[in-house]
Amino acid sequence: MNQTTYKWMLFIVLILLISNVVMAFFLFGDEIKGGSKKGKGEDMAMKVYREIGLDSDQVKVFLSSKEEYFKQMRPVWGEIKKLKDSLYQQMEMNSSDSIVNGLLNSITERNRYADSFTYDHFSKLRVLCTSDQQARFDTIIPKLINRSRRR
């Protein structure tokens, strides 16, 4: 191999190495910096608030309401998860139908409560919007609610 070919190959290898380092930085940069899901959730909330067209006072009310909502709902979601875990553990135990039906009823009740609480939460927020904002709110919120979510 002559000297010119060697230099070109070395140049190409360096370019590939640099591009891999840059790509790794962009892919894992948030994890390295200590980024969290909460920050991404706040960014998502602010994006929704901007789409609705909320002013700064409305944003403050929405943020405090969101905080209170999650404070109330996290334990409920935890209960639902525990009930579902208990339900599927019953398969190993070959439990009676009455135990399984009792767990299913408990899950249904907690889900009903969660859905009702969520509906009330968004109904209260909607009242705080102007008529133009309500129209945008009415198109954005159903999409937000129906997106898949890990709780």
N, C-alpha and C positions, 0 to 999 in steps of 0.2 A: 504494500500500500504506500502510495507516495505521500509526501508531507501535506499537500493541499487537501487531499481526501480526508486525511486524519483530522485536520483542523475543522473541516466542515462537519464531520461526524461529532467531534467534541462540541462544536457550536450547537448542533441540533440536540444533543444530549442535555446540554445546559439549559436550552430553551424549554425542553420537556420537563426537566427538573423544576425549573422556576414556575412553569405553569401549574404543575402538580402542587407545589407549595401554596401558590395563590388560591387554587381551587380548594385545597384543604382549609385554608384560612376562612374562606367564605362559607364553606359547608359547616365547619365546626367553630367558627368565631364566637357565636353566642354562648356556646358551652364553655369555651375557654375564658370568656369574659365574665362568666357567672350569670349569664342570662337566664331568666326564669319564665315559666308559663304565665305568671302573673303580669309581667311586663307586656307580653304579647296580648294577653286578655285586655289590658288597659288600652293598648294601641287599637285593638279591634273595637272596643267600646267607643273610643274617640272617633274612629272612622264612621261608626254608625251614627254618632251624635252629629258629626259634620254632614252626613248624608241627609239626615232629618232637617238640619238647619237650625240647631239649637243655639241660643245665645249663651254667654258665660254663666249667667244666673241659672238658667235651665240645666246646663251641664252639671253645675254643683249639686242641684237637687237630684238629678238623675244618678250621679255618682254615689251620693249618700244613700239613695234608695236601692241602688244595685248592691252596695255593701251590706245593707240591712237584709236584703233578699237572700244573699248568699249565706249570711250568718244564720238565718232561719232555715234555709233549705239544706245545707250540708249535713246536719244531723238526720234529716228525713231521708236524704239519699243514702246515708250510711245505714239507716235502718232497713231500707229496701234491699240494699246489697246483702246485709246479714240475713234477712229473711230468705232471699233467693239462695244464698249459700246453704242455709238450713234445709230448704226445699230439696236441693239437689243432693244433699247428704242423705236424705231419706231413701234414695234409690238403693244405697248400699245396705240399708237396714231393712229393706222390704217392709216399710211401714204401712200402716193401714190407710185406707182412703180418707178416713176422717182427719188424720193428722195432716196429710197432704192437702186436703181441701181447706183445712184451717189455715195453713200457711199461705195457700193461694188467695184466700179471702183477706188475710192480713196484708199481703202484697198489693192486692187490688185497692184496699182502703188507703194505704199509704200513697199509692200512685194517684188515686183520686184526690187526696189532700194536696199532693204536690202540684197536680195540674190545676186545681182550683186556686191554690195560692199563687201560682205563676200567672194565671189569667187575671186575678185581682191586681197583682203587681203591675202588669202591663196596662190594665184599664186605668189605674190611678195615674200612671205616667202619661197616658194618652190625653187625659184631661188637662194636663199642664201645657200641652202643645197648642199652637195657633191652628186655624183651620187648614192652612197650607202645609204646616208641619204634620198635622194629623193624616193628611193624604199620603205623605211620604212614610210616616210611621206605619200606616196600615199596609203598605207594600213591603216594608223592610222587616218588620217584626215576625210575620209568619215564616219568612225565609230563615230568620235567625232561630226561631223556635224549632223548626223542622230539620235543621242541619244535624248531622250525626254528632254526638258529643260523648266524650269520655268523662264520666263523673268519678 
